[in-house]
Amino acid sequence: MKQFTSENLKPENLNGLTLVDFWAPWCGPCRMAAPVLEALSEEYAGRVTFGKLNIDENADAAIALGVMSIPTLVLFKDGKEVDRLIGMQGKPAFQSLIEKHLA
């Protein structure tokens, strides 16, 4: 899973589908989502890029994208936001988010 920062989370760096998990170490639901996202990153390897952005260390990126609560998953297609999920919603919801944009 790629580690995003304020410096490398730029539209020109995001090719194809990229799912970014906005999280923080102190966030319980974020810690619950982590193993699910790791499993999905293996399941969708080669088709979707998965990454994480720690909002404590990169608050400016979270603010710029309007992330108000965590976990927030933002799905980008070729650098443009196409969808987002807020909160720990489980593997089926995460898969549905990805599947409707795979084509």
TIRO-99812 format. One record per atom (N, C-alpha, C): residue in one letter; x, y, z; residue number from 0. Coordinates in steps of 0.05 Angstrom, whole numbers, plus 5000, padded with zeros to 4 digits. Layout:
# TIRO-99812
<pt><r>a</r><px>X</px><py>Y</py><pz>Z</pz><k>NUM</k></pt>
...
//
This chain:
# TIRO-99812
<pt><r>m</r><px>5017</px><py>4977</py><pz>5000</pz><k>0</k></pt>
<pt><r>m</r><px>5000</px><py>5000</py><pz>5000</pz><k>0</k></pt>
<pt><r>m</r><px>5018</px><py>5025</py><pz>5000</pz><k>0</k></pt>
<pt><r>k</r><px>5012</px><py>5043</py><pz>4982</pz><k>1</k></pt>
<pt><r>k</r><px>5028</px><py>5067</py><pz>4979</pz><k>1</k></pt>
<pt><r>k</r><px>5023</px><py>5087</py><pz>5002</pz><k>1</k></pt>
<pt><r>q</r><px>5044</px><py>5100</py><pz>5010</pz><k>2</k></pt>
<pt><r>q</r><px>5041</px><py>5121</py><pz>5031</pz><k>2</k></pt>
<pt><r>q</r><px>5040</px><py>5148</py><pz>5017</pz><k>2</k></pt>
<pt><r>f</r><px>5017</px><py>5161</py><pz>5019</pz><k>3</k></pt>
<pt><r>f</r><px>5014</px><py>5187</py><pz>5007</pz><k>3</k></pt>
<pt><r>f</r><px>5021</px><py>5209</py><pz>5027</pz><k>3</k></pt>
<pt><r>t</r><px>5030</px><py>5232</py><pz>5017</pz><k>4</k></pt>
<pt><r>t</r><px>5035</px><py>5255</py><pz>5033</pz><k>4</k></pt>
<pt><r>t</r><px>5023</px><py>5279</py><pz>5018</pz><k>4</k></pt>
<pt><r>s</r><px>5024</px><py>5302</py><pz>5031</pz><k>5</k></pt>
<pt><r>s</r><px>5015</px><py>5327</py><pz>5018</pz><k>5</k></pt>
<pt><r>s</r><px>5030</px><py>5332</py><pz>4992</pz><k>5</k></pt>
<pt><r>e</r><px>5056</px><py>5323</py><pz>4992</pz><k>6</k></pt>
<pt><r>e</r><px>5073</px><py>5329</py><pz>4969</pz><k>6</k></pt>
<pt><r>e</r><px>5067</px><py>5310</py><pz>4945</pz><k>6</k></pt>
<pt><r>n</r><px>5061</px><py>5285</py><pz>4950</pz><k>7</k></pt>
<pt><r>n</r><px>5057</px><py>5266</py><pz>4927</pz><k>7</k></pt>
<pt><r>n</r><px>5028</px><py>5260</py><pz>4921</pz><k>7</k></pt>
<pt><r>l</r><px>5009</px><py>5270</py><pz>4936</pz><k>8</k></pt>
<pt><r>l</r><px>4981</px><py>5266</py><pz>4929</pz><k>8</k></pt>
<pt><r>l</r><px>4972</px><py>5289</py><pz>4911</pz><k>8</k></pt>
<pt><r>k</r><px>4981</px><py>5286</py><pz>4886</pz><k>9</k></pt>
<pt><r>k</r><px>4975</px><py>5306</py><pz>4865</pz><k>9</k></pt>
<pt><r>k</r><px>4961</px><py>5292</py><pz>4842</pz><k>9</k></pt>
<pt><r>p</r><px>4943</px><py>5306</py><pz>4828</pz><k>10</k></pt>
<pt><r>p</r><px>4928</px><py>5293</py><pz>4806</pz><k>10</k></pt>
<pt><r>p</r><px>4947</px><py>5281</py><pz>4785</pz><k>10</k></pt>
<pt><r>e</r><px>4969</px><py>5294</py><pz>4779</pz><k>11</k></pt>
<pt><r>e</r><px>4987</px><py>5284</py><pz>4759</pz><k>11</k></pt>
<pt><r>e</r><px>5001</px><py>5258</py><pz>4767</pz><k>11</k></pt>
<pt><r>n</r><px>5001</px><py>5251</py><pz>4793</pz><k>12</k></pt>
<pt><r>n</r><px>5013</px><py>5227</py><pz>4803</pz><k>12</k></pt>
<pt><r>n</r><px>4994</px><py>5203</py><pz>4805</pz><k>12</k></pt>
<pt><r>l</r><px>4968</px><py>5208</py><pz>4799</pz><k>13</k></pt>
<pt><r>l</r><px>4948</px><py>5188</py><pz>4803</pz><k>13</k></pt>
<pt><r>l</r><px>4938</px><py>5178</py><pz>4776</pz><k>13</k></pt>
<pt><r>n</r><px>4947</px><py>5155</py><pz>4768</pz><k>14</k></pt>
<pt><r>n</r><px>4939</px><py>5143</py><pz>4742</pz><k>14</k></pt>
<pt><r>n</r><px>4920</px><py>5120</py><pz>4747</pz><k>14</k></pt>
<pt><r>g</r><px>4899</px><py>5118</py><pz>4730</pz><k>15</k></pt>
<pt><r>g</r><px>4880</px><py>5096</py><pz>4734</pz><k>15</k></pt>
<pt><r>g</r><px>4864</px><py>5101</py><pz>4759</pz><k>15</k></pt>
<pt><r>l</r><px>4854</px><py>5079</py><pz>4771</pz><k>16</k></pt>
<pt><r>l</r><px>4839</px><py>5081</py><pz>4796</pz><k>16</k></pt>
<pt><r>l</r><px>4858</px><py>5081</py><pz>4820</pz><k>16</k></pt>
<pt><r>t</r><px>4854</px><py>5100</py><pz>4838</pz><k>17</k></pt>
<pt><r>t</r><px>4870</px><py>5102</py><pz>4862</pz><k>17</k></pt>
<pt><r>t</r><px>4852</px><py>5107</py><pz>4885</pz><k>17</k></pt>
<pt><r>l</r><px>4853</px><py>5089</py><pz>4905</pz><k>18</k></pt>
<pt><r>l</r><px>4836</px><py>5092</py><pz>4929</pz><k>18</k></pt>
<pt><r>l</r><px>4855</px><py>5101</py><pz>4952</pz><k>18</k></pt>
<pt><r>v</r><px>4848</px><py>5124</py><pz>4963</pz><k>19</k></pt>
<pt><r>v</r><px>4865</px><py>5136</py><pz>4984</pz><k>19</k></pt>
<pt><r>v</r><px>4849</px><py>5135</py><pz>5010</pz><k>19</k></pt>
<pt><r>d</r><px>4861</px><py>5123</py><pz>5031</pz><k>20</k></pt>
<pt><r>d</r><px>4849</px><py>5121</py><pz>5057</pz><k>20</k></pt>
<pt><r>d</r><px>4861</px><py>5143</py><pz>5074</pz><k>20</k></pt>
<pt><r>f</r><px>4844</px><py>5162</py><pz>5082</pz><k>21</k></pt>
<pt><r>f</r><px>4851</px><py>5184</py><pz>5100</pz><k>21</k></pt>
<pt><r>f</r><px>4847</px><py>5174</py><pz>5128</pz><k>21</k></pt>
<pt><r>w</r><px>4868</px><py>5173</py><pz>5144</pz><k>22</k></pt>
<pt><r>w</r><px>4867</px><py>5159</py><pz>5170</pz><k>22</k></pt>
<pt><r>w</r><px>4885</px><py>5174</py><pz>5190</pz><k>22</k></pt>
<pt><r>a</r><px>4885</px><py>5164</py><pz>5215</pz><k>23</k></pt>
<pt><r>a</r><px>4903</px><py>5173</py><pz>5236</pz><k>23</k></pt>
<pt><r>a</r><px>4908</px><py>5150</py><pz>5255</pz><k>23</k></pt>
<pt><r>p</r><px>4932</px><py>5149</py><pz>5267</pz><k>24</k></pt>
<pt><r>p</r><px>4938</px><py>5126</py><pz>5285</pz><k>24</k></pt>
<pt><r>p</r><px>4920</px><py>5123</py><pz>5309</pz><k>24</k></pt>
<pt><r>w</r><px>4908</px><py>5145</py><pz>5318</pz><k>25</k></pt>
<pt><r>w</r><px>4891</px><py>5144</py><pz>5342</pz><k>25</k></pt>
<pt><r>w</r><px>4862</px><py>5137</py><pz>5336</pz><k>25</k></pt>
<pt><r>c</r><px>4856</px><py>5133</py><pz>5311</pz><k>26</k></pt>
<pt><r>c</r><px>4828</px><py>5128</py><pz>5302</pz><k>26</k></pt>
<pt><r>c</r><px>4822</px><py>5098</py><pz>5302</pz><k>26</k></pt>
<pt><r>g</r><px>4804</px><py>5090</py><pz>5320</pz><k>27</k></pt>
<pt><r>g</r><px>4796</px><py>5062</py><pz>5322</pz><k>27</k></pt>
<pt><r>g</r><px>4784</px><py>5050</py><pz>5297</pz><k>27</k></pt>
<pt><r>p</r><px>4764</px><py>5064</py><pz>5285</pz><k>28</k></pt>
<pt><r>p</r><px>4753</px><py>5053</py><pz>5260</pz><k>28</k></pt>
<pt><r>p</r><px>4774</px><py>5052</py><pz>5237</pz><k>28</k></pt>
<pt><r>c</r><px>4793</px><py>5070</py><pz>5237</pz><k>29</k></pt>
<pt><r>c</r><px>4814</px><py>5070</py><pz>5217</pz><k>29</k></pt>
<pt><r>c</r><px>4831</px><py>5044</py><pz>5220</pz><k>29</k></pt>
<pt><r>r</r><px>4837</px><py>5037</py><pz>5245</pz><k>30</k></pt>
<pt><r>r</r><px>4852</px><py>5013</py><pz>5250</pz><k>30</k></pt>
<pt><r>r</r><px>4836</px><py>4988</py><pz>5242</pz><k>30</k></pt>
<pt><r>m</r><px>4810</px><py>4989</py><pz>5245</pz><k>31</k></pt>
<pt><r>m</r><px>4793</px><py>4966</py><pz>5236</pz><k>31</k></pt>
<pt><r>m</r><px>4792</px><py>4964</py><pz>5206</pz><k>31</k></pt>
<pt><r>a</r><px>4793</px><py>4987</py><pz>5192</pz><k>32</k></pt>
<pt><r>a</r><px>4792</px><py>4987</py><pz>5163</pz><k>32</k></pt>
<pt><r>a</r><px>4818</px><py>4977</py><pz>5150</pz><k>32</k></pt>
<pt><r>a</r><px>4841</px><py>4982</py><pz>5164</pz><k>33</k></pt>
<pt><r>a</r><px>4867</px><py>4976</py><pz>5152</pz><k>33</k></pt>
<pt><r>a</r><px>4870</px><py>4948</py><pz>5142</pz><k>33</k></pt>
<pt><r>p</r><px>4864</px><py>4926</py><pz>5157</pz><k>34</k></pt>
<pt><r>p</r><px>4868</px><py>4899</py><pz>5146</pz><k>34</k></pt>
<pt><r>p</r><px>4849</px><py>4893</py><pz>5123</pz><k>34</k></pt>
<pt><r>v</r><px>4825</px><py>4905</py><pz>5123</pz><k>35</k></pt>
<pt><r>v</r><px>4806</px><py>4901</py><pz>5101</pz><k>35</k></pt>
<pt><r>v</r><px>4818</px><py>4914</py><pz>5075</pz><k>35</k></pt>
<pt><r>l</r><px>4828</px><py>4938</py><pz>5078</pz><k>36</k></pt>
<pt><r>l</r><px>4840</px><py>4951</py><pz>5055</pz><k>36</k></pt>
<pt><r>l</r><px>4865</px><py>4937</py><pz>5045</pz><k>36</k></pt>
<pt><r>e</r><px>4881</px><py>4926</py><pz>5063</pz><k>37</k></pt>
<pt><r>e</r><px>4905</px><py>4911</py><pz>5055</pz><k>37</k></pt>
<pt><r>e</r><px>4896</px><py>4887</py><pz>5038</pz><k>37</k></pt>
<pt><r>a</r><px>4875</px><py>4872</py><pz>5047</pz><k>38</k></pt>
<pt><r>a</r><px>4865</px><py>4849</py><pz>5033</pz><k>38</k></pt>
<pt><r>a</r><px>4855</px><py>4857</py><pz>5005</pz><k>38</k></pt>
<pt><r>l</r><px>4841</px><py>4879</py><pz>5004</pz><k>39</k></pt>
<pt><r>l</r><px>4830</px><py>4889</py><pz>4979</pz><k>39</k></pt>
<pt><r>l</r><px>4852</px><py>4898</py><pz>4960</pz><k>39</k></pt>
<pt><r>s</r><px>4874</px><py>4909</py><pz>4971</pz><k>40</k></pt>
<pt><r>s</r><px>4896</px><py>4917</py><pz>4954</pz><k>40</k></pt>
<pt><r>s</r><px>4909</px><py>4893</py><pz>4940</pz><k>40</k></pt>
<pt><r>e</r><px>4909</px><py>4870</py><pz>4954</pz><k>41</k></pt>
<pt><r>e</r><px>4919</px><py>4846</py><pz>4941</pz><k>41</k></pt>
<pt><r>e</r><px>4899</px><py>4835</py><pz>4921</pz><k>41</k></pt>
<pt><r>e</r><px>4874</px><py>4836</py><pz>4928</pz><k>42</k></pt>
<pt><r>e</r><px>4853</px><py>4826</py><pz>4910</pz><k>42</k></pt>
<pt><r>e</r><px>4851</px><py>4843</py><pz>4884</pz><k>42</k></pt>
<pt><r>y</r><px>4856</px><py>4868</py><pz>4885</pz><k>43</k></pt>
<pt><r>y</r><px>4854</px><py>4886</py><pz>4862</pz><k>43</k></pt>
<pt><r>y</r><px>4882</px><py>4894</py><pz>4851</pz><k>43</k></pt>
<pt><r>a</r><px>4902</px><py>4879</py><pz>4859</pz><k>44</k></pt>
<pt><r>a</r><px>4930</px><py>4886</py><pz>4850</pz><k>44</k></pt>
<pt><r>a</r><px>4931</px><py>4888</py><pz>4819</pz><k>44</k></pt>
<pt><r>g</r><px>4943</px><py>4909</py><pz>4809</pz><k>45</k></pt>
<pt><r>g</r><px>4946</px><py>4913</py><pz>4781</pz><k>45</k></pt>
<pt><r>g</r><px>4922</px><py>4927</py><pz>4768</pz><k>45</k></pt>
<pt><r>r</r><px>4901</px><py>4930</py><pz>4783</pz><k>46</k></pt>
<pt><r>r</r><px>4877</px><py>4944</py><pz>4773</pz><k>46</k></pt>
<pt><r>r</r><px>4871</px><py>4969</py><pz>4788</pz><k>46</k></pt>
<pt><r>v</r><px>4877</px><py>4970</py><pz>4814</pz><k>47</k></pt>
<pt><r>v</r><px>4872</px><py>4993</py><pz>4831</pz><k>47</k></pt>
<pt><r>v</r><px>4896</px><py>4998</py><pz>4849</pz><k>47</k></pt>
<pt><r>t</r><px>4905</px><py>5023</py><pz>4851</pz><k>48</k></pt>
<pt><r>t</r><px>4926</px><py>5030</py><pz>4869</pz><k>48</k></pt>
<pt><r>t</r><px>4914</px><py>5038</py><pz>4896</pz><k>48</k></pt>
<pt><r>f</r><px>4924</px><py>5027</py><pz>4917</pz><k>49</k></pt>
<pt><r>f</r><px>4914</px><py>5033</py><pz>4944</pz><k>49</k></pt>
<pt><r>f</r><px>4935</px><py>5049</py><pz>4959</pz><k>49</k></pt>
<pt><r>g</r><px>4927</px><py>5068</py><pz>4974</pz><k>50</k></pt>
<pt><r>g</r><px>4945</px><py>5084</py><pz>4989</pz><k>50</k></pt>
<pt><r>g</r><px>4932</px><py>5095</py><pz>5014</pz><k>50</k></pt>
<pt><r>k</r><px>4950</px><py>5105</py><pz>5032</pz><k>51</k></pt>
<pt><r>k</r><px>4941</px><py>5116</py><pz>5058</pz><k>51</k></pt>
<pt><r>k</r><px>4953</px><py>5144</py><pz>5060</pz><k>51</k></pt>
<pt><r>l</r><px>4938</px><py>5162</py><pz>5074</pz><k>52</k></pt>
<pt><r>l</r><px>4948</px><py>5188</py><pz>5080</pz><k>52</k></pt>
<pt><r>l</r><px>4942</px><py>5194</py><pz>5109</pz><k>52</k></pt>
<pt><r>n</r><px>4962</px><py>5197</py><pz>5125</pz><k>53</k></pt>
<pt><r>n</r><px>4959</px><py>5203</py><pz>5154</pz><k>53</k></pt>
<pt><r>n</r><px>4952</px><py>5233</py><pz>5156</pz><k>53</k></pt>
<pt><r>i</r><px>4927</px><py>5239</py><pz>5166</pz><k>54</k></pt>
<pt><r>i</r><px>4918</px><py>5266</py><pz>5167</pz><k>54</k></pt>
<pt><r>i</r><px>4933</px><py>5283</py><pz>5188</pz><k>54</k></pt>
<pt><r>d</r><px>4944</px><py>5270</py><pz>5208</pz><k>55</k></pt>
<pt><r>d</r><px>4959</px><py>5284</py><pz>5229</pz><k>55</k></pt>
<pt><r>d</r><px>4984</px><py>5296</py><pz>5217</pz><k>55</k></pt>
<pt><r>e</r><px>4996</px><py>5281</py><pz>5199</pz><k>56</k></pt>
<pt><r>e</r><px>5022</px><py>5290</py><pz>5187</pz><k>56</k></pt>
<pt><r>e</r><px>5018</px><py>5306</py><pz>5161</pz><k>56</k></pt>
<pt><r>n</r><px>4994</px><py>5305</py><pz>5149</pz><k>57</k></pt>
<pt><r>n</r><px>4988</px><py>5317</py><pz>5124</pz><k>57</k></pt>
<pt><r>n</r><px>4961</px><py>5331</py><pz>5124</pz><k>57</k></pt>
<pt><r>a</r><px>4956</px><py>5347</py><pz>5145</pz><k>58</k></pt>
<pt><r>a</r><px>4930</px><py>5360</py><pz>5148</pz><k>58</k></pt>
<pt><r>a</r><px>4922</px><py>5377</py><pz>5124</pz><k>58</k></pt>
<pt><r>d</r><px>4941</px><py>5390</py><pz>5112</pz><k>59</k></pt>
<pt><r>d</r><px>4935</px><py>5408</py><pz>5090</pz><k>59</k></pt>
<pt><r>d</r><px>4923</px><py>5393</py><pz>5066</pz><k>59</k></pt>
<pt><r>a</r><px>4932</px><py>5369</py><pz>5061</pz><k>60</k></pt>
<pt><r>a</r><px>4920</px><py>5353</py><pz>5039</pz><k>60</k></pt>
<pt><r>a</r><px>4892</px><py>5345</py><pz>5046</pz><k>60</k></pt>
<pt><r>a</r><px>4887</px><py>5337</py><pz>5071</pz><k>61</k></pt>
<pt><r>a</r><px>4860</px><py>5329</py><pz>5080</pz><k>61</k></pt>
<pt><r>a</r><px>4841</px><py>5353</py><pz>5078</pz><k>61</k></pt>
<pt><r>i</r><px>4850</px><py>5376</py><pz>5086</pz><k>62</k></pt>
<pt><r>i</r><px>4834</px><py>5401</py><pz>5085</pz><k>62</k></pt>
<pt><r>i</r><px>4828</px><py>5408</py><pz>5056</pz><k>62</k></pt>
<pt><r>a</r><px>4848</px><py>5407</py><pz>5039</pz><k>63</k></pt>
<pt><r>a</r><px>4844</px><py>5414</py><pz>5011</pz><k>63</k></pt>
<pt><r>a</r><px>4823</px><py>5396</py><pz>4997</pz><k>63</k></pt>
<pt><r>l</r><px>4821</px><py>5371</py><pz>5006</pz><k>64</k></pt>
<pt><r>l</r><px>4801</px><py>5353</py><pz>4994</pz><k>64</k></pt>
<pt><r>l</r><px>4775</px><py>5352</py><pz>5010</pz><k>64</k></pt>
<pt><r>g</r><px>4772</px><py>5368</py><pz>5030</pz><k>65</k></pt>
<pt><r>g</r><px>4747</px><py>5369</py><pz>5045</pz><k>65</k></pt>
<pt><r>g</r><px>4742</px><py>5345</py><pz>5063</pz><k>65</k></pt>
<pt><r>v</r><px>4763</px><py>5332</py><pz>5072</pz><k>66</k></pt>
<pt><r>v</r><px>4760</px><py>5309</py><pz>5090</pz><k>66</k></pt>
<pt><r>v</r><px>4755</px><py>5320</py><pz>5118</pz><k>66</k></pt>
<pt><r>m</r><px>4731</px><py>5315</py><pz>5128</pz><k>67</k></pt>
<pt><r>m</r><px>4722</px><py>5326</py><pz>5153</pz><k>67</k></pt>
<pt><r>m</r><px>4722</px><py>5305</py><pz>5176</pz><k>67</k></pt>
<pt><r>s</r><px>4721</px><py>5279</py><pz>5169</pz><k>68</k></pt>
<pt><r>s</r><px>4721</px><py>5258</py><pz>5189</pz><k>68</k></pt>
<pt><r>s</r><px>4736</px><py>5234</py><pz>5178</pz><k>68</k></pt>
<pt><r>i</r><px>4745</px><py>5217</py><pz>5195</pz><k>69</k></pt>
<pt><r>i</r><px>4760</px><py>5194</py><pz>5186</pz><k>69</k></pt>
<pt><r>i</r><px>4748</px><py>5168</py><pz>5199</pz><k>69</k></pt>
<pt><r>p</r><px>4752</px><py>5146</py><pz>5186</pz><k>70</k></pt>
<pt><r>p</r><px>4765</px><py>5143</py><pz>5160</pz><k>70</k></pt>
<pt><r>p</r><px>4748</px><py>5153</py><pz>5137</pz><k>70</k></pt>
<pt><r>t</r><px>4761</px><py>5165</py><pz>5118</pz><k>71</k></pt>
<pt><r>t</r><px>4748</px><py>5173</py><pz>5093</pz><k>71</k></pt>
<pt><r>t</r><px>4764</px><py>5160</py><pz>5070</pz><k>71</k></pt>
<pt><r>l</r><px>4750</px><py>5147</py><pz>5053</pz><k>72</k></pt>
<pt><r>l</r><px>4763</px><py>5135</py><pz>5029</pz><k>72</k></pt>
<pt><r>l</r><px>4755</px><py>5151</py><pz>5005</pz><k>72</k></pt>
<pt><r>v</r><px>4775</px><py>5161</py><pz>4991</pz><k>73</k></pt>
<pt><r>v</r><px>4770</px><py>5177</py><pz>4967</pz><k>73</k></pt>
<pt><r>v</r><px>4780</px><py>5161</py><pz>4943</pz><k>73</k></pt>
<pt><r>l</r><px>4763</px><py>5158</py><pz>4923</pz><k>74</k></pt>
<pt><r>l</r><px>4770</px><py>5143</py><pz>4899</pz><k>74</k></pt>
<pt><r>l</r><px>4775</px><py>5163</py><pz>4876</pz><k>74</k></pt>
<pt><r>f</r><px>4799</px><py>5161</py><pz>4865</pz><k>75</k></pt>
<pt><r>f</r><px>4807</px><py>5179</py><pz>4843</pz><k>75</k></pt>
<pt><r>f</r><px>4809</px><py>5162</py><pz>4817</pz><k>75</k></pt>
<pt><r>k</r><px>4801</px><py>5174</py><pz>4795</pz><k>76</k></pt>
<pt><r>k</r><px>4805</px><py>5161</py><pz>4769</pz><k>76</k></pt>
<pt><r>k</r><px>4821</px><py>5181</py><pz>4752</pz><k>76</k></pt>
<pt><r>d</r><px>4846</px><py>5173</py><pz>4745</pz><k>77</k></pt>
<pt><r>d</r><px>4864</px><py>5191</py><pz>4731</pz><k>77</k></pt>
<pt><r>d</r><px>4866</px><py>5218</py><pz>4743</pz><k>77</k></pt>
<pt><r>g</r><px>4869</px><py>5219</py><pz>4770</pz><k>78</k></pt>
<pt><r>g</r><px>4874</px><py>5243</py><pz>4785</pz><k>78</k></pt>
<pt><r>g</r><px>4849</px><py>5259</py><pz>4792</pz><k>78</k></pt>
<pt><r>k</r><px>4826</px><py>5251</py><pz>4784</pz><k>79</k></pt>
<pt><r>k</r><px>4801</px><py>5265</py><pz>4790</pz><k>79</k></pt>
<pt><r>k</r><px>4784</px><py>5249</py><pz>4809</pz><k>79</k></pt>
<pt><r>e</r><px>4775</px><py>5262</py><pz>4830</pz><k>80</k></pt>
<pt><r>e</r><px>4758</px><py>5248</py><pz>4850</pz><k>80</k></pt>
<pt><r>e</r><px>4732</px><py>5239</py><pz>4836</pz><k>80</k></pt>
<pt><r>v</r><px>4725</px><py>5213</py><pz>4839</pz><k>81</k></pt>
<pt><r>v</r><px>4700</px><py>5203</py><pz>4827</pz><k>81</k></pt>
<pt><r>v</r><px>4681</px><py>5193</py><pz>4849</pz><k>81</k></pt>
<pt><r>d</r><px>4691</px><py>5188</py><pz>4873</pz><k>82</k></pt>
<pt><r>d</r><px>4673</px><py>5177</py><pz>4894</pz><k>82</k></pt>
<pt><r>d</r><px>4687</px><py>5179</py><pz>4921</pz><k>82</k></pt>
<pt><r>r</r><px>4671</px><py>5176</py><pz>4942</pz><k>83</k></pt>
<pt><r>r</r><px>4683</px><py>5174</py><pz>4969</pz><k>83</k></pt>
<pt><r>r</r><px>4664</px><py>5160</py><pz>4988</pz><k>83</k></pt>
<pt><r>l</r><px>4675</px><py>5148</py><pz>5008</pz><k>84</k></pt>
<pt><r>l</r><px>4660</px><py>5135</py><pz>5030</pz><k>84</k></pt>
<pt><r>l</r><px>4671</px><py>5146</py><pz>5056</pz><k>84</k></pt>
<pt><r>i</r><px>4653</px><py>5151</py><pz>5075</pz><k>85</k></pt>
<pt><r>i</r><px>4661</px><py>5162</py><pz>5101</pz><k>85</k></pt>
<pt><r>i</r><px>4653</px><py>5141</py><pz>5122</pz><k>85</k></pt>
<pt><r>g</r><px>4673</px><py>5135</py><pz>5139</pz><k>86</k></pt>
<pt><r>g</r><px>4668</px><py>5116</py><pz>5161</pz><k>86</k></pt>
<pt><r>g</r><px>4675</px><py>5088</py><pz>5153</pz><k>86</k></pt>
<pt><r>m</r><px>4677</px><py>5071</py><pz>5174</pz><k>87</k></pt>
<pt><r>m</r><px>4683</px><py>5042</py><pz>5170</pz><k>87</k></pt>
<pt><r>m</r><px>4658</px><py>5028</py><pz>5162</pz><k>87</k></pt>
<pt><r>q</r><px>4656</px><py>5021</py><pz>5136</pz><k>88</k></pt>
<pt><r>q</r><px>4631</px><py>5009</py><pz>5126</pz><k>88</k></pt>
<pt><r>q</r><px>4635</px><py>4980</py><pz>5118</pz><k>88</k></pt>
<pt><r>g</r><px>4659</px><py>4970</py><pz>5120</pz><k>89</k></pt>
<pt><r>g</r><px>4663</px><py>4941</py><pz>5115</pz><k>89</k></pt>
<pt><r>g</r><px>4670</px><py>4935</py><pz>5086</pz><k>89</k></pt>
<pt><r>k</r><px>4680</px><py>4910</py><pz>5083</pz><k>90</k></pt>
<pt><r>k</r><px>4690</px><py>4901</py><pz>5057</pz><k>90</k></pt>
<pt><r>k</r><px>4670</px><py>4903</py><pz>5035</pz><k>90</k></pt>
<pt><r>p</r><px>4644</px><py>4894</py><pz>5038</pz><k>91</k></pt>
<pt><r>p</r><px>4625</px><py>4896</py><pz>5016</pz><k>91</k></pt>
<pt><r>p</r><px>4622</px><py>4925</py><pz>5006</pz><k>91</k></pt>
<pt><r>a</r><px>4620</px><py>4944</py><pz>5024</pz><k>92</k></pt>
<pt><r>a</r><px>4617</px><py>4972</py><pz>5016</pz><k>92</k></pt>
<pt><r>a</r><px>4642</px><py>4982</py><pz>5001</pz><k>92</k></pt>
<pt><r>f</r><px>4665</px><py>4974</py><pz>5011</pz><k>93</k></pt>
<pt><r>f</r><px>4690</px><py>4982</py><pz>4998</pz><k>93</k></pt>
<pt><r>f</r><px>4692</px><py>4970</py><pz>4970</pz><k>93</k></pt>
<pt><r>q</r><px>4684</px><py>4945</py><pz>4967</pz><k>94</k></pt>
<pt><r>q</r><px>4685</px><py>4931</py><pz>4941</pz><k>94</k></pt>
<pt><r>q</r><px>4665</px><py>4944</py><pz>4922</pz><k>94</k></pt>
<pt><r>s</r><px>4642</px><py>4951</py><pz>4932</pz><k>95</k></pt>
<pt><r>s</r><px>4622</px><py>4964</py><pz>4915</pz><k>95</k></pt>
<pt><r>s</r><px>4632</px><py>4991</py><pz>4904</pz><k>95</k></pt>
<pt><r>l</r><px>4645</px><py>5006</py><pz>4921</pz><k>96</k></pt>
<pt><r>l</r><px>4656</px><py>5031</py><pz>4913</pz><k>96</k></pt>
<pt><r>l</r><px>4676</px><py>5028</py><pz>4890</pz><k>96</k></pt>
<pt><r>i</r><px>4693</px><py>5008</py><pz>4892</pz><k>97</k></pt>
<pt><r>i</r><px>4713</px><py>5002</py><pz>4872</pz><k>97</k></pt>
<pt><r>i</r><px>4700</px><py>4991</py><pz>4846</pz><k>97</k></pt>
<pt><r>e</r><px>4683</px><py>4972</py><pz>4850</pz><k>98</k></pt>
<pt><r>e</r><px>4671</px><py>4957</py><pz>4827</pz><k>98</k></pt>
<pt><r>e</r><px>4655</px><py>4976</py><pz>4808</pz><k>98</k></pt>
<pt><r>k</r><px>4641</px><py>4995</py><pz>4819</pz><k>99</k></pt>
<pt><r>k</r><px>4625</px><py>5012</py><pz>4802</pz><k>99</k></pt>
<pt><r>k</r><px>4642</px><py>5031</py><pz>4785</pz><k>99</k></pt>
<pt><r>h</r><px>4668</px><py>5033</py><pz>4791</pz><k>100</k></pt>
<pt><r>h</r><px>4686</px><py>5050</py><pz>4775</pz><k>100</k></pt>
<pt><r>h</r><px>4707</px><py>5035</py><pz>4758</pz><k>100</k></pt>
<pt><r>l</r><px>4707</px><py>5008</py><pz>4762</pz><k>101</k></pt>
<pt><r>l</r><px>4725</px><py>4992</py><pz>4745</pz><k>101</k></pt>
<pt><r>l</r><px>4712</px><py>4988</py><pz>4718</pz><k>101</k></pt>
<pt><r>a</r><px>4727</px><py>4995</py><pz>4697</pz><k>102</k></pt>
<pt><r>a</r><px>4717</px><py>4990</py><pz>4670</pz><k>102</k></pt>
<pt><r>a</r><px>4739</px><py>4994</py><pz>4650</pz><k>102</k></pt>
//
